[in-house]
């Protein structure tokens, strides 16, 4: 009987970690419009492209062998 009670207590503790109505608002990190998502994506693309061009330029010019 003690094993059954321990199992039930374990299951109930596991269920208590879930909530039907979470307190966190995960939507606050999502932009409201697609334009801001697109602008941020282009900014990241341009930044990564510039970093790649700078890295290749340094390697081609022989300043670094990395």
N, CA, C and O of each residue as an XYZ file, in Angstrom:
264
protein
N       0.826     -1.203      0.000
C       0.000      0.000      0.000
C       0.870      1.268      0.000
O       0.518      2.272     -0.618
N       1.996      1.204      0.695
C       2.883      2.362      0.775
C       3.472      2.692     -0.595
O       3.677      3.858     -0.932
N       3.739      1.643     -1.380
C       4.287      1.876     -2.724
C       3.256      2.562     -3.619
O       3.599      3.427     -4.426
N       2.008      2.175     -3.470
C       0.945      2.783     -4.264
C       0.770      4.248     -3.874
O       0.597      5.108     -4.739
N       0.817      4.531     -2.576
C       0.684      5.919     -2.115
C       1.862      6.760     -2.598
O       1.686      7.914     -2.990
N       3.067      6.181     -2.568
C       4.246      6.904     -3.039
C       4.141      7.178     -4.537
O       4.510      8.257     -5.001
N       3.640      6.203     -5.291
C       3.467      6.385     -6.731
C       2.439      7.474     -7.022
O       2.658      8.324     -7.885
N       1.336      7.449     -6.315
C       0.294      8.470     -6.508
C       0.836      9.851     -6.147
O       0.555     10.825     -6.844
N       1.605      9.943     -5.071
C       2.192     11.223     -4.673
C       3.153     11.727     -5.749
O       3.187     12.921     -6.046
N       3.931     10.819     -6.329
C       4.867     11.202     -7.388
C       4.116     11.719     -8.608
O       4.494     12.736     -9.189
N       3.067     11.026     -8.992
C       2.272     11.440    -10.146
C       1.626     12.796     -9.886
O       1.615     13.654    -10.768
N       1.093     12.994     -8.696
C       0.442     14.272     -8.382
C       1.456     15.418     -8.363
O       1.140     16.527     -8.793
N       2.654     15.163     -7.875
C       3.696     16.197     -7.901
C       4.062     16.538     -9.350
O       4.318     17.696     -9.680
N       4.083     15.527    -10.197
C       4.379     15.768    -11.606
C       3.309     16.611    -12.273
O       3.620     17.499    -13.067
N       2.046     16.340    -11.956
C       0.947     17.114    -12.532
C       0.936     18.550    -12.025
O       0.475     19.452    -12.724
N       1.436     18.767    -10.827
C       1.397     20.118    -10.273
C       2.384     21.061    -10.964
O       2.308     22.278    -10.793
N       3.313     20.494    -11.750
C       4.264     21.360    -12.458
C       3.655     21.973    -13.705
O       4.207     22.928    -14.253
N       2.528     21.446    -14.166
C       1.851     21.973    -15.349
C       0.729     22.909    -14.929
O       0.082     22.713    -13.901
N       0.517     23.921    -15.740
C      -0.564     24.848    -15.462
C      -1.381     25.058    -16.734
O      -0.845     25.059    -17.842
N      -2.655     25.231    -16.554
C      -3.539     25.440    -17.697
C      -3.396     26.868    -18.215
O      -3.479     27.101    -19.421
N      -3.185     27.813    -17.321
C      -3.062     29.221    -17.687
C      -1.678     29.703    -17.235
O      -1.510     30.080    -16.075
N      -0.686     29.698    -18.134
C       0.659     30.121    -17.735
C       0.722     31.625    -17.438
O      -0.027     32.419    -18.007
N       1.624     31.985    -16.544
C       1.790     33.391    -16.170
C       2.702     34.130    -17.156
O       2.666     35.358    -17.226
N       3.510     33.399    -17.910
C       4.440     34.024    -18.850
C       3.719     34.439    -20.119
O       2.844     33.731    -20.617
N       4.101     35.597    -20.632
C       3.540     36.086    -21.891
C       4.608     35.924    -22.975
O       5.461     36.793    -23.156
N       4.548     34.816    -23.678
C       5.551     34.535    -24.700
C       5.341     35.361    -25.957
O       6.262     35.480    -26.765
N       4.171     35.930    -26.147
C       3.878     36.706    -27.343
C       4.534     38.082    -27.330
O       4.590     38.737    -28.371
N       5.028     38.536    -26.188
C       5.633     39.874    -26.146
C       6.920     39.942    -26.950
O       7.368     41.034    -27.301
N       7.526     38.795    -27.251
C       8.767     38.775    -28.027
C       8.514     38.636    -29.523
O       9.461     38.644    -30.309
N       7.261     38.508    -29.925
C       6.918     38.350    -31.334
C       6.489     39.704    -31.885
O       5.569     40.319    -31.346
N       7.130     40.180    -32.941
C       6.735     41.465    -33.532
C       5.287     41.428    -34.034
O       4.765     40.375    -34.402
N       4.658     42.603    -34.038
C       3.261     42.690    -34.429
C       3.052     42.651    -35.937
O       1.978     42.269    -36.402
N       4.079     43.046    -36.716
C       3.892     43.066    -38.160
C       5.037     42.348    -38.867
O       6.127     42.186    -38.317
N       4.767     41.927    -40.087
C       5.761     41.176    -40.848
C       6.893     42.072    -41.338
O       8.000     41.592    -41.587
N       6.628     43.360    -41.479
C       7.661     44.286    -41.951
C       8.844     44.353    -41.008
O       9.990     44.384    -41.455
N       8.588     44.376    -39.718
C       9.697     44.447    -38.763
C      10.488     43.141    -38.742
O      11.699     43.151    -38.519
N       9.812     42.026    -38.973
C      10.516     40.740    -39.058
C      11.426     40.744    -40.285
O      12.578     40.317    -40.209
N      10.907     41.227    -41.414
C      11.684     41.277    -42.647
C      12.878     42.217    -42.506
O      13.983     41.884    -42.937
N      12.665     43.381    -41.910
C      13.767     44.331    -41.723
C      14.859     43.750    -40.843
O      16.045     43.903    -41.137
N      14.469     43.089    -39.774
C      15.469     42.488    -38.887
C      16.236     41.377    -39.611
O      17.448     41.241    -39.441
N      15.527     40.586    -40.415
C      16.182     39.515    -41.161
C      17.184     40.081    -42.167
O      18.277     39.535    -42.317
N      16.825     41.173    -42.861
C      17.756     41.786    -43.809
C      18.958     42.386    -43.093
O      20.077     42.321    -43.602
N      18.742     42.965    -41.928
C      19.860     43.504    -41.146
C      20.829     42.390    -40.763
O      22.045     42.553    -40.860
N      20.282     41.261    -40.331
C      21.134     40.127    -39.952
C      21.864     39.569    -41.171
O      23.039     39.213    -41.080
N      21.176     39.490    -42.314
C      21.795     38.991    -43.540
C      22.937     39.903    -43.969
O      24.021     39.428    -44.307
N      22.697     41.209    -43.955
C      23.742     42.158    -44.334
C      24.933     42.108    -43.400
O      26.079     42.172    -43.844
N      24.671     41.997    -42.123
C      25.755     41.926    -41.142
C      26.592     40.664    -41.339
O      27.821     40.717    -41.303
N      25.923     39.534    -41.547
C      26.653     38.280    -41.771
C      27.430     38.315    -43.084
O      28.546     37.802    -43.154
N      26.859     38.905    -44.108
C      27.551     39.019    -45.396
C      28.786     39.905    -45.272
O      29.841     39.577    -45.814
N      28.662     41.020    -44.565
C      29.809     41.906    -44.365
C      30.918     41.197    -43.587
O      32.094     41.314    -43.929
N      30.539     40.461    -42.540
C      31.542     39.720    -41.772
C      32.260     38.691    -42.642
O      33.475     38.525    -42.540
N      31.504     37.999    -43.500
C      32.107     36.996    -44.384
C      33.049     37.639    -45.392
O      34.141     37.130    -45.644
N      32.623     38.762    -45.969
C      33.471     39.464    -46.940
C      34.743     39.962    -46.270
O      35.828     39.846    -46.838
N      34.621     40.513    -45.071
C      35.809     40.986    -44.354
C      36.756     39.836    -44.044
O      37.971     39.986    -44.176
N      36.221     38.693    -43.633
C      37.058     37.545    -43.298
C      37.787     37.026    -44.528
O      38.983     36.742    -44.464
N      37.085     36.899    -45.640
C      37.702     36.410    -46.871
C      38.720     37.420    -47.387
O      39.785     37.037    -47.872
N      38.401     38.705    -47.284
C      39.330     39.748    -47.727
C      40.634     39.699    -46.966
O      41.702     39.881    -47.550
N      40.562     39.454    -45.670
C      41.778     39.370    -44.858
C      42.581     38.142    -45.268
O      43.807     38.205    -45.358
N      41.901     37.024    -45.518
C      42.613     35.804    -45.898
C      43.242     35.936    -47.281
O      44.347     35.436    -47.495
N      42.579     36.588    -48.218
C      43.108     36.754    -49.571
C      44.296     37.693    -49.563
O      45.270     37.466    -50.281
N      44.231     38.741    -48.765
C      45.329     39.714    -48.713
C      46.535     39.180    -47.948
O      47.585     39.822    -47.936
N      46.407     38.029    -47.314
C      47.542     37.399    -46.645
C      47.828     37.943    -45.270
O      48.879     37.638    -44.706
N      46.945     38.732    -44.708
C      47.196     39.298    -43.393
C      46.997     38.277    -42.279
O      47.554     38.415    -41.190
N      46.200     37.255    -42.561
C      45.920     36.248    -41.565
C      45.815     34.893    -42.229
O      45.289     34.787    -43.337
N      46.299     33.867    -41.581
C      46.189     32.502    -42.117
C      45.323     31.698    -41.164
O      45.826     30.836    -40.443
N      44.024     31.972    -41.156
C      43.148     31.311    -40.206
C      42.086     30.641    -40.889
O      41.236     30.020    -40.250
